[in-house]
Amino acid sequence: MSVEGEPILVVDDEPAVREVVSEKLSSAGYRCTMASSTMDALQKLEKEAFSLALLDIRMPGASGMDLLREIKITYPETAVIMVTAVEDAVTAVEAMRLGASDYMVKPLSLNTLVLTAQRALETRRIILENREYRLHLDEKVQEETDKARGLFLSTLVMIGKELENQTSYWQNHSERASAVGAAVAAELSLPKDIVEKVRLGLQLHDIGKVGVKAEVLYKPGKLSPQEFEELLRHPAVGVRLVKPIMDDPDVMAAIKYHHEHWDGSGWPERLKGPEIPLAARIAAVADAFVAMTSPRPHRSALLAEEAREEILSSSGKLFDPHIVAAFSRLPVRELVSAQASSE
């Protein structure tokens, strides 16, 4: 469905940003109105109904978050995209929980900007249709609700990718781990729905790192004890982000427990052996293999065969022997291929 011609409000205190964004969206067929502050935006909202608003989080005076709250109360049919710096990622996720459709990180990719606006307007259309038909089309409403949840999950995956793409050694880590984990789950002859839950859990397993300070997350050297404690928070943060929209036990297990060890030496709860959920045991092996075969600031990437030997040597210590056995049955070329196909 075409969404061209719809009115968009662009709110940013930087004139250059407002003009570049408006020019790009106008060239895509939208009608853009610019505002330089929250007060300016509220005045324009009183005079005209906007389908979409792009809000800069950081502005002098009332912030984009303040404006988001007002829009959701007074103009609930207006979709909102937040524009932020990387270090505001946690705030951006909170904004989405308050009702924002999506968020983008500066500097903006103009092509991605158009696609993100299209997606937000399409989500808005779905929500409005749901309201219109809710009383008479229960099945239709459920279907569209599932679509909305899917869009939110997709956005969380995109946030994870944005975090990982800030460094060369993290690039596509979650996607690669999800491919390896799915291959191991399939080798275990698990049902297809469980294989897909393992895949999704690994796609989201590091999403909680949006709650870790950037100076800790991207530090090239060894972490101090205090910094490591900061990093340990990411599974719990990930659970808080995902649970409201998908409280599936297998997906949540991969997010929360992928750092648990078979011998009980892991974290966050020092679970031991079969106390660790199956999806998390698979996630632990896949996560470790991808990390070993990726370069790090303090070491080069291991060859796939070398990483496999490392995992085999940790069977019964860090990893479930049953999972390691299934992992070891997969040819190296299949493990390499699984990672490559996910990029």
JONOR-V601926 format. One record per backbone hydrogen bond with DSSP energy under -1.0 kcal/mol. CO is the residue of the C=O (numbers start at 0). NH is the residue of the N-H. Records with the same first field share a line. If there is no record, write none. Layout:
# JONOR-V601926
CO=NH ; NH
This chain:
# JONOR-V601926
2=5
5=30
6=50 ; 51
7=32
8=53
9=34
10=55
13=17
14=18
15=19
16=20
17=21
18=22
19=23
20=24
21=25
22=26
24=29
25=28
28=4
30=7
32=9
34=11
36=40
37=41
38=42
39=43
40=44
41=45
43=47
50=78
51=8
52=80
53=10
54=82
56=63
62=66
63=67
64=68
65=69
66=70
67=71
68=72
69=73
70=74
74=77
78=52
79=100 ; 101
80=54
81=103
82=56
83=105
84=87
85=88
87=91
88=92
89=93
90=94
91=95
92=96
93=97
94=99
101=81
103=83
108=112
109=113
110=114
111=115
112=116
113=117
114=118
115=119
116=120
117=121
118=122
119=123
120=124
121=125
122=126
123=127
124=128
125=129
126=130
127=131
128=132
129=133
132=135 ; 136
136=140
137=141
138=142
139=143
140=144
141=145
142=146
143=147
144=148
145=149
146=150
147=151
148=152
149=153
150=154
151=155
152=156
153=157
154=158
155=159
156=160
157=161
158=162
159=163
160=164
162=165
163=166
169=172
171=175
172=176
173=177
174=178
175=179
176=180
177=181
178=182
179=183
180=184
181=185
182=186
183=187
184=189
185=188
190=194
191=195
192=196
193=197
194=198
195=199
196=200
197=201
198=202
199=203
203=206
205=208
206=209
207=210
208=211
212=215 ; 216
213=217
223=227
224=228
225=229
226=230
227=231
229=232
230=233
232=236
233=237
234=238
235=239
236=240
237=241
238=242
241=244 ; 245
247=251
248=252
249=253
250=254
251=255
252=256
256=259
258=266
260=263
261=272
271=274
272=275
276=280
277=281
278=282
279=283
280=284
281=285
282=286
283=287
284=288
285=289
286=290
287=291
288=292
290=293
291=301
295=298
298=295
302=306
303=307
304=308
305=309
306=310
307=311
308=312
311=314
313=316 ; 317 ; 318
316=262
317=261
318=315
319=323
320=324
321=325
322=326
323=327
324=328
326=329
330=334
331=335
332=336
333=337
334=338
335=339
336=340
339=342
